[in-house]
Amino acid sequence: MNRLSAENTPAPSAGVSAAKGDYSSPSGEVRRGAVGAGAAFSIILLLPVIVVLLVANLMIGTVDIPVGSVVRILMGSSSESEIWQNIIFQARLPQALTAIAAGAGLAVSGLQMQTVFRNPLAGPSVLGISNGSALGVAFVVLLSGRLGGVALSRLGYLGDAAISVAAIVGALAVMLLIVWVARRVSSSVTLLIIGVMIGYLANAIIGVLKFLSPEEDVKAFVVWGLGSFSRVSGDQMVLFVVLMAVLLPLSFLLVKPMNLLLLGDRYASNLGLNIRRSRMMVIVSAGVLVAIVTAYCGPIMFIGLAVPHLARGIFRTSDHRVLMPATALCGAALALACNLIARMPGFEGALPVNSVTALVGAPVVAAVLFRKGR
């Protein structure tokens, strides 16, 4: 494939080429994807996979519903069992739509982080934004019983709303701090290390709050930290899906600067890219996606880290014109698959989503490390 380059510009020097990193393609090159009929057809093929997984999520659970009944219920037929209708519309459909939106958002966020830091092990939580969400939730959940006398976990819908607001506030606070730091440091490595330190600091504060809090509040916080697509329902689900439907297309506007960032700062700057501003825009985009998903679903692990590698492996390209939509669709499909496994018959209730995502994500990360080690 052709190298990603601009017309009438000199080829980058050996030093710049080395800065590209070797995670974006097996050959170590930043390659232009075939954005023609072949790539478009491959991306479109992911849509039937998502549809099949969506239908499977509606069919399979502690109560199995035949596929014909699922289709008729979705088409508005009132002849089917009222119990089945309630199961689909009140539980399974909101859960599946939440998984699609969350999986796509986390996957795109992970791709953006891996691009801006040119690091194959960067993920949505690499800058401590997820830890900021957890810290915000920890303050309202772990201190509510001690300071207010009533555990937040007992307040039902009001408690869920307070948790969502606290998660967004905590994530945005950390993101604003990261943006402030990004304006003052020129090295991506320095910014990465500062983000990791912020994460460690947030975890330390959370540990102190756990030690000082009643057992009931600690349990509620631990349950939130396991991650779940099932806690979003009704109007919350509609708002969450609408937010992701707006934010994801906006993130696609950063395809061109992300392609240039893969070439290295010096070469991208020679092509006219404002490195600091572009890096900050990508970080803000990824941070907002992580903040929204974490606020509604809790911290979902591994999807943002593993899916970009899966998309690169399937499409054999590092061109973000292909990778961005492919990664979003792969993330949606993987989230649906993990949600389906977590609710398989035989499990009492549902497994924590993070337990299932780790089963998929950990082997992918290990394979990346093994390949780099060789």
C-alpha positions in Angstrom: 0.0 0.0 0.0 1.0 3.6 -0.5 2.6 5.5 2.4 0.5 8.3 4.0 1.9 11.5 2.6 1.0 14.8 1.1 1.7 15.8 -2.5 4.8 17.7 -3.3 6.3 17.2 0.2 9.7 15.6 0.9 9.8 12.2 2.5 10.4 12.2 6.2 13.9 11.6 7.4 15.0 8.3 9.1 14.6 9.9 12.5 11.0 10.9 11.8 10.2 7.5 10.4 11.4 5.9 13.6 9.0 8.1 15.5 6.0 6.4 13.9 6.2 3.4 16.0 5.6 -0.2 14.8 2.2 -0.9 16.3 0.1 0.6 13.5 0.9 -2.1 11.0 2.8 -5.3 10.9 5.5 -3.9 8.6 6.1 -0.9 10.9 4.8 1.5 8.3 2.0 4.0 8.4 -0.1 2.8 5.5 -2.9 4.4 3.6 -6.0 2.2 3.8 -7.9 1.4 0.7 -10.8 3.7 1.1 -12.5 2.4 -2.0 -15.1 -0.2 -2.6 -13.1 -2.9 -0.8 -12.8 -1.1 2.5 -16.3 0.2 2.4 -17.6 -3.3 1.7 -15.6 -4.8 4.6 -17.0 -2.1 6.9 -20.6 -2.7 5.7 -20.1 -6.4 6.4 -19.9 -5.5 10.1 -23.5 -4.2 10.1 -25.1 -7.7 9.7 -22.9 -9.0 12.5 -24.2 -6.2 14.8 -27.8 -6.9 13.8 -27.4 -10.7 14.5 -25.8 -9.9 17.9 -28.6 -7.4 18.7 -31.3 -10.0 17.9 -29.4 -12.6 20.0 -29.3 -10.2 22.9 -33.1 -9.8 22.7 -33.7 -13.5 22.4 -31.4 -15.1 24.9 -31.5 -14.8 28.7 -33.1 -16.3 31.7 -36.3 -16.3 29.6 -35.7 -17.4 26.0 -37.9 -15.6 23.4 -38.3 -17.1 19.8 -36.8 -14.9 17.0 -40.2 -14.6 15.3 -41.8 -13.2 18.5 -38.9 -10.8 18.9 -39.4 -9.5 15.4 -43.2 -9.1 15.8 -42.8 -7.3 19.2 -40.3 -4.9 17.6 -42.7 -4.2 14.8 -45.4 -3.3 17.3 -47.5 -6.4 17.3 -49.7 -6.7 20.4 -50.5 -10.4 19.9 -47.4 -11.6 21.7 -47.1 -12.2 25.4 -47.2 -9.0 27.5 -44.4 -10.5 29.7 -42.2 -10.9 26.6 -43.0 -7.4 25.5 -42.0 -6.0 28.9 -38.8 -8.0 28.9 -37.7 -6.7 25.6 -38.8 -3.1 25.9 -38.0 -2.5 29.6 -34.8 -4.5 29.9 -33.1 -6.2 26.9 -33.5 -3.5 24.2 -32.3 -0.6 26.4 -29.4 -2.8 27.5 -28.4 -3.8 24.0 -28.6 -0.2 22.7 -26.5 1.0 25.6 -23.9 -1.7 24.8 -23.8 -0.6 21.2 -23.3 3.1 22.0 -20.8 2.4 24.9 -18.8 -0.1 22.9 -18.4 2.3 19.9 -17.5 5.2 22.1 -14.9 3.4 24.1 -13.3 1.9 21.0 -13.0 5.2 19.2 -11.7 6.8 22.4 -9.0 4.1 22.7 -8.0 4.5 19.0 -7.6 8.3 19.6 -5.4 7.7 22.7 -3.2 5.2 20.9 -2.8 7.6 18.0 -2.0 10.7 20.0 0.5 8.9 22.2 1.7 6.5 19.4 1.6 3.8 22.0 -0.2 0.4 21.5 -1.0 0.0 25.2 -2.7 3.4 25.6 -6.4 3.2 26.4 -9.3 5.4 27.4 -8.2 5.4 31.0 -4.6 6.2 30.3 -4.9 9.9 31.3 -6.8 9.2 34.6 -10.2 10.3 33.2 -11.9 7.1 34.2 -10.2 7.4 37.6 -11.6 10.9 37.9 -15.1 9.5 37.3 -14.5 6.9 40.0 -13.3 9.6 42.4 -16.4 11.7 41.8 -18.6 8.7 42.4 -16.6 7.7 45.5 -17.2 11.1 47.1 -21.0 11.0 46.7 -21.4 7.2 47.4 -18.8 6.7 50.1 -19.4 9.9 52.0 -23.2 10.0 51.7 -23.9 7.6 54.5 -21.3 9.1 56.9 -22.1 12.8 56.3 -25.8 12.6 55.4 -26.9 9.7 57.5 -28.6 8.0 54.5 -26.7 5.8 52.0 -27.0 7.0 48.5 -27.6 3.4 47.3 -31.0 3.6 49.1 -32.3 6.6 47.2 -33.3 4.8 44.0 -33.6 7.0 40.9 -32.3 10.1 42.8 -29.3 8.2 43.8 -28.6 6.9 40.3 -28.9 10.5 39.0 -26.5 11.8 41.6 -24.0 9.0 40.7 -24.2 10.0 37.0 -23.6 13.7 37.7 -20.7 12.9 40.1 -19.1 10.7 37.5 -19.3 13.4 34.8 -18.1 16.1 37.1 -15.1 14.0 38.2 -14.1 13.0 34.6 -14.5 16.6 33.3 -12.4 17.9 36.2 -9.5 15.6 35.4 -9.9 16.3 31.7 -9.7 20.1 32.3 -6.5 19.4 34.3 -5.1 17.4 31.5 -5.9 20.1 29.0 -4.2 22.7 31.2 -1.1 20.5 31.4 -1.2 19.8 27.6 -0.9 23.5 26.9 2.2 23.7 29.0 4.2 20.6 28.0 5.3 19.7 24.4 6.1 16.1 25.1 3.4 13.4 24.7 5.4 11.1 27.0 5.4 13.8 29.8 1.6 14.2 29.4 1.2 10.5 29.5 3.2 10.1 32.7 1.3 13.0 34.4 -2.0 11.3 33.4 -0.9 8.0 35.0 0.1 9.9 38.1 -3.3 11.5 38.3 -4.8 8.1 38.1 -2.7 6.8 41.0 -3.6 9.9 43.1 -7.3 9.4 42.4 -7.0 5.7 43.4 -5.2 6.6 46.6 -8.0 9.0 47.6 -10.6 6.4 46.8 -8.7 3.9 49.0 -8.8 6.3 52.0 -12.6 7.0 51.4 -13.2 3.2 51.4 -11.4 2.8 54.6 -13.5 5.5 56.3 -16.9 4.6 54.9 -19.6 2.2 56.1 -19.7 -1.3 54.6 -22.9 -0.7 52.8 -21.5 2.3 50.9 -18.4 0.5 50.0 -20.4 -2.4 48.6 -22.5 0.0 46.5 -19.3 1.6 45.1 -17.7 -1.7 44.3 -20.9 -2.8 42.4 -20.8 0.4 40.4 -17.1 -0.2 39.6 -17.8 -3.6 38.1 -19.5 -1.9 35.1 -22.9 -2.7 33.6 -25.0 -1.9 30.6 -28.2 -2.7 32.5 -28.3 0.3 34.8 -29.3 2.6 31.9 -33.0 2.5 31.1 -35.9 4.7 30.0 -35.1 8.4 29.4 -31.5 7.9 30.6 -31.0 5.4 27.8 -32.4 7.7 25.2 -30.3 10.6 26.4 -27.2 8.5 26.4 -27.7 7.1 22.9 -28.4 10.6 21.6 -25.3 12.0 23.2 -23.1 9.2 21.7 -24.9 9.7 18.3 -23.8 13.3 18.3 -20.3 12.9 19.8 -19.1 10.0 17.6 -19.6 11.7 14.2 -17.9 14.8 15.7 -14.9 12.7 16.6 -14.7 11.5 13.0 -13.8 15.1 12.0 -10.4 14.5 13.5 -9.4 11.8 11.0 -7.0 14.0 9.0 -5.0 15.4 12.0 -4.9 11.9 13.5 -3.4 10.5 10.3 -0.8 13.3 10.3 0.0 12.7 14.0 1.1 9.1 13.1 3.9 10.5 11.0 5.6 12.1 13.9 5.5 15.6 15.3 8.3 17.0 13.1 6.9 15.8 9.8 3.3 16.6 10.7 4.4 20.1 11.7 6.2 20.5 8.3 2.9 19.7 6.6 1.3 22.6 8.4 -0.4 20.8 11.4 -0.6 22.6 14.7 0.6 19.8 16.8 -0.4 21.1 20.2 -3.9 22.2 19.2 -4.5 18.9 17.3 -3.3 16.8 20.2 -5.5 18.7 22.6 -8.6 18.3 20.3 -8.1 14.6 20.1 -7.6 14.3 23.9 -10.7 16.3 24.6 -12.7 14.2 22.1 -11.5 10.9 23.7 -12.0 12.3 27.2 -15.6 13.4 26.7 -16.5 10.0 25.2 -15.0 8.2 28.2 -16.6 10.6 30.7 -20.1 10.0 29.2 -19.8 6.2 29.0 -18.3 6.0 32.5 -21.1 8.2 34.0 -23.8 5.9 32.6 -22.2 2.5 32.6 -19.4 2.6 35.1 -15.8 1.9 34.2 -15.9 -0.6 31.3 -12.4 -2.0 30.8 -10.4 -3.5 27.9 -12.8 -2.6 25.1 -11.0 0.7 24.3 -7.6 -1.0 24.6 -8.3 -4.1 22.6 -10.7 -3.1 19.8 -8.3 -0.8 17.9 -5.9 -3.6 17.6 -8.6 -5.9 16.4 -9.7 -3.4 13.7 -6.1 -2.9 12.6 -5.7 -6.7 12.3 -8.9 -7.1 10.3 -8.5 -4.2 7.9 -4.6 -4.2 7.7 -4.4 -0.4 7.7 -3.5 2.5 9.8 -5.5 5.1 7.8 -8.1 6.5 10.2 -10.6 7.1 7.4 -11.0 3.3 7.5 -10.1 2.7 11.2 -12.5 5.2 12.8 -15.8 3.7 11.5 -14.3 0.1 11.6 -13.2 0.6 15.2 -16.6 2.0 16.2 -18.5 -0.9 14.6 -16.1 -3.5 16.1 -16.5 -1.9 19.5 -20.3 -2.1 19.2 -20.1 -5.8 18.1 -17.7 -6.7 20.9 -19.8 -5.0 23.6 -22.9 -6.8 22.4 -21.1 -10.1 22.5 -19.8 -9.5 26.0 -23.2 -8.4 27.2 -24.7 -11.6 25.7 -22.1 -13.8 27.4 -22.7 -12.0 30.7 -26.5 -12.8 30.5 -26.2 -16.4 29.2 -28.7 -18.8 30.8 -27.1 -20.7 33.8 -25.7 -17.5 35.4 -27.7 -16.3 38.3 -28.5 -12.7 37.4 -25.7 -11.5 35.2 -21.9 -11.6 35.4 -20.1 -8.3 35.7 -19.3 -6.9 32.2 -15.7 -6.3 33.2 -15.2 -9.9 33.9 -16.3 -10.8 30.4 -14.4 -8.0 28.6 -11.2 -9.0 30.3 -11.5 -12.5 28.9 -11.4 -11.0 25.4 -9.2 -8.0 26.0 -6.4 -9.6 28.0 -5.4 -12.1 25.3 -5.3 -9.3 22.7 -3.0 -7.1 24.8 -0.8 -10.1 25.6 -0.6 -10.9 21.8 0.5 -7.3 21.1 3.2 -7.5 23.7 4.3 -10.9 22.4 4.6 -9.6 18.9 6.6 -6.5 20.0 8.8 -8.8 22.1 9.7 -10.9 19.0 
